[in-house]
Amino acid sequence: MKVTVIIPARYASSRFPGKPLALISGKPMVWHVYERASKASLVDEVFVATEDHRVEECVKNFDGKVVMTSSNHQSGTDRMAEVAKNISSDIFINVQGDEPLISPDLIDQVASALINSEKTVMSTARIPFKTKEDFLNPNMVKVLCDQEGYALYFSRYPIPFLRKTWTETRNWNDLLGSYSLSHIEEAHVQKHLGIYGFKRQLLLNFSSWTPTSLEKMEELEQLRALEHGVKIKVVTTTHESVAVDTPEDLKKVNELFSPKHS
């Protein structure tokens, strides 16, 4: 099966305009993501999808493949689907354009979940939480899965609900304070990583569906698929990824590329 990575790289980020071109160790962020995606052993080709000619020019300058897209997409997956319509491929992997440290092995894991299962049409990844603080952070998305590793729900809020604690305290602060890593591990709730794999037809279907109520409430595009009855395979990985959402995040990533961390 042919596997294509598409990297949505939007220039007009509200929190960090021009993010794809931000320099990390002297090279633009989009270059780092492209290079890492290209090293995945199961990937046949890589494209950048962007709405801005500055990003297009940057990618062409390092001899990458790039496609201009509409500036009106609701999500990175919708931007990806516009590109996929004109590419002959069986599997498409959405690699976020703001994850310069993404592991090629993680990309292969997400692709393998689709290659090795005829019934699986969408895949993503999860990793155990390391701290309670990360679990309580709304920017760290939580995922609960069934016993076969398919997603039951994704949320920014701590899940599952600790009913016994609530019955005893009736206090939200006490409830949140009572979560521990042992509770988290017992419930098998893990941190969701924002990488997605799609078989072709599902990707095209996904982009034809309007954003759903849960998707808009949580601002999580994968809930659109769940609300349409799609079973999402969630692979467990050891490959953490670091997203660059703000200029402060960029400073931290540049520190990881500094000689003292090499």
C-alpha positions in Angstrom: 0.0 0.0 0.0 1.3 3.5 -0.9 1.7 5.8 2.1 1.8 9.6 1.7 2.6 12.0 4.5 0.9 15.4 4.3 2.2 18.2 6.5 -0.4 21.0 7.0 1.7 24.2 7.5 -0.5 27.2 8.0 1.3 30.6 8.1 -1.5 32.6 9.6 -1.5 31.0 13.1 -3.3 33.3 15.6 -0.9 32.5 18.5 2.3 32.3 16.4 2.1 33.9 12.9 4.7 32.6 10.5 5.4 29.6 12.6 6.3 27.2 9.7 9.2 29.5 8.9 10.5 30.0 12.4 14.1 29.0 12.7 15.3 26.0 14.7 19.0 25.5 14.7 19.3 27.7 11.6 16.6 25.9 9.5 12.9 26.6 9.2 10.6 24.5 11.3 8.8 23.0 8.2 12.2 21.7 7.0 12.7 19.8 10.2 9.3 18.2 10.0 9.7 17.3 6.4 13.1 15.7 7.0 11.8 13.6 9.8 8.8 12.5 7.9 10.9 11.5 4.9 13.0 9.2 7.1 10.0 7.0 8.0 10.6 3.6 6.4 7.0 3.0 5.3 6.5 6.5 3.7 6.6 6.7 0.0 6.3 10.5 -0.4 5.9 13.7 1.6 4.0 16.9 0.8 3.5 20.2 2.6 0.0 21.7 2.3 0.0 25.5 2.9 -2.2 28.6 2.2 0.8 31.0 2.0 3.2 31.6 -0.8 6.0 32.3 1.6 5.8 28.7 3.0 5.5 27.4 -0.6 8.7 29.2 -1.6 10.6 27.9 1.5 9.7 24.3 0.7 10.6 24.7 -2.9 14.0 26.1 -1.8 14.9 22.9 -0.1 13.5 20.8 -3.0 10.4 19.6 -1.1 7.0 18.9 -2.5 4.4 21.5 -1.7 0.8 22.2 -2.6 -1.1 25.4 -2.2 -4.5 25.1 -0.6 -7.5 27.2 0.4 -7.2 29.5 3.5 -10.7 28.6 4.7 -10.2 25.1 6.1 -11.7 24.2 9.5 -8.7 21.9 10.4 -5.4 20.6 9.3 -7.2 17.4 8.2 -9.5 19.3 5.9 -6.5 21.0 4.4 -4.9 17.6 3.9 -8.0 16.2 2.2 -7.9 19.0 -0.4 -4.4 17.8 -1.4 -5.3 14.1 -1.2 -8.0 14.5 -3.8 -5.3 14.9 -6.4 -2.8 12.3 -5.2 -3.0 8.6 -5.9 -2.3 6.9 -2.5 -3.9 4.3 -0.3 -2.9 5.8 3.1 -2.4 9.4 4.2 -0.7 10.4 7.4 -1.3 13.9 8.9 1.9 15.0 10.5 1.5 18.4 12.3 3.7 21.1 10.8 4.6 22.4 14.3 6.3 19.1 15.6 9.9 19.4 14.5 11.0 16.5 16.8 8.5 14.0 15.6 9.9 10.5 15.4 9.9 8.6 12.0 9.2 5.5 14.0 6.0 7.0 15.4 4.9 7.8 11.8 5.6 4.1 10.9 3.5 2.9 13.9 0.5 4.9 12.8 0.9 3.8 9.2 1.3 0.1 10.2 -2.0 0.2 12.1 -3.7 0.8 8.7 -1.5 -1.4 6.6 -2.0 -4.5 8.8 -5.7 -4.3 9.3 -8.3 -4.3 6.5 -11.0 -3.1 8.9 -9.1 -0.2 10.4 -9.6 3.1 8.4 -8.2 5.7 10.9 -5.4 5.6 13.3 -3.6 7.8 15.8 -1.3 7.5 18.8 -1.1 7.7 22.6 1.6 7.7 25.3 1.4 7.3 29.1 1.1 10.5 31.1 4.3 11.3 33.1 2.9 13.7 35.6 -0.4 14.6 37.2 0.1 18.2 36.0 0.2 17.1 32.4 -3.0 15.1 32.9 -4.8 18.2 34.3 -3.5 20.4 31.5 -6.3 21.1 29.0 -3.7 21.4 26.2 -2.8 17.7 26.9 -5.6 15.8 25.3 -6.8 12.6 27.1 -7.9 9.5 25.3 -9.7 6.4 26.6 -9.7 3.2 24.6 -11.6 -0.1 24.5 -9.9 -3.4 25.1 -8.9 -3.7 21.4 -7.2 -0.3 21.4 -10.0 1.7 19.6 -10.8 5.2 20.9 -13.9 5.6 23.2 -13.5 9.3 23.7 -11.0 12.2 23.5 -11.2 15.1 25.9 -9.3 18.1 27.2 -10.9 17.6 30.6 -9.7 14.9 33.0 -11.5 11.6 32.3 -12.9 9.3 33.6 -14.9 11.0 36.3 -14.1 10.0 39.9 -17.6 9.4 41.2 -16.7 8.2 44.6 -14.6 11.3 45.3 -17.3 13.6 44.1 -19.9 11.8 46.3 -17.6 12.4 49.3 -16.6 16.0 48.7 -19.1 17.7 46.2 -16.2 20.1 45.5 -14.6 20.5 42.1 -11.2 21.5 43.4 -11.1 18.5 45.7 -12.1 16.3 42.8 -9.4 17.6 40.6 -6.9 17.4 43.4 -7.7 13.8 44.1 -6.5 12.5 40.7 -3.2 10.6 41.0 -1.0 8.8 38.5 -2.3 5.5 40.0 -5.9 6.5 39.1 -4.7 7.5 35.6 -2.9 4.2 35.1 -5.7 2.2 36.5 -8.2 3.8 34.0 -5.7 3.3 31.1 -6.2 6.9 30.2 -3.3 8.3 28.2 -2.0 11.4 26.4 -3.1 11.7 22.8 -0.5 12.6 20.2 -1.8 14.7 17.3 -0.8 12.5 14.4 -3.5 10.9 12.3 -3.6 8.2 9.6 -6.5 7.7 7.2 -7.3 5.3 4.4 -8.2 7.3 1.3 -11.9 7.1 1.3 -12.4 7.9 4.9 -10.2 11.0 4.5 -12.4 12.3 1.7 -15.5 11.5 3.7 -14.2 13.2 6.7 -13.7 16.5 4.8 -17.2 16.3 3.5 -18.7 16.2 7.0 -19.4 19.5 8.7 -17.8 20.1 12.1 -19.8 18.3 14.8 -21.1 19.6 18.1 -18.5 17.8 20.2 -15.7 18.7 17.9 -16.6 22.4 18.2 -17.0 22.2 22.0 -13.7 20.5 22.7 -11.9 21.9 19.6 -10.7 18.4 18.7 -11.2 17.4 15.1 -11.0 13.7 15.8 -14.3 13.9 17.5 -15.9 14.5 14.1 -14.9 11.0 13.1 -16.1 9.4 16.4 -19.5 11.2 16.1 -19.8 9.6 12.6 -19.2 6.1 14.0 -15.6 5.8 12.8 -13.5 3.3 14.9 -10.1 5.0 15.5 -7.2 2.7 16.3 -4.9 4.2 18.9 -1.4 2.8 18.9 0.7 3.0 22.1 4.1 4.5 21.6 7.2 5.5 23.5 8.0 8.3 21.1 7.1 11.6 22.7 6.6 14.6 20.4 6.9 18.2 21.2 4.6 20.8 19.6 5.6 24.4 19.0 2.5 26.5 19.8 4.1 29.7 21.0 7.4 31.7 20.7 8.2 30.4 24.2 7.9 26.8 22.9 10.2 27.7 20.1 12.9 28.8 22.6 12.6 25.5 24.4 13.0 23.4 21.2 16.0 25.5 20.1 17.6 24.7 23.5 17.1 21.0 22.7 19.0 21.5 19.5 21.9 23.3 21.3 25.3 21.7 21.6 24.8 20.9 25.3 21.9 18.6 24.4 23.5 17.0 21.4 
